[in-house]
Amino acid sequence: MRRGVGLAPVTLAHNCPTPAGVDEVLDRARAAGADVSTATRREWGGYSGYFADPAGFRWEVAYNPGDIGRLVMPDTH
């Protein structure tokens, strides 16, 4: 099967325990040559940004300050 033009129809996620962790992952992606969007505070209280990997898949890098976020990604700092 051949991939068509445009974005892949899925976004993958990388969760971080802190907003600083989001910035660190995006900085590493940028240093590796990825197309990166600047992370921003979201209306739901979180902090996230995106980058595209070499295969064209978009990744959301996010910090979730809510109960679920703390449960699945406890801050170990």
Secondary structure, DSSP 8 states (H G I E B T S, - for coil): ----SS--S-EEEEEESSHHHHHHHHHHHHHTT-EE---EE-TTS-EEEEEE-TTS-EEEEEE--SHHHHHHS----
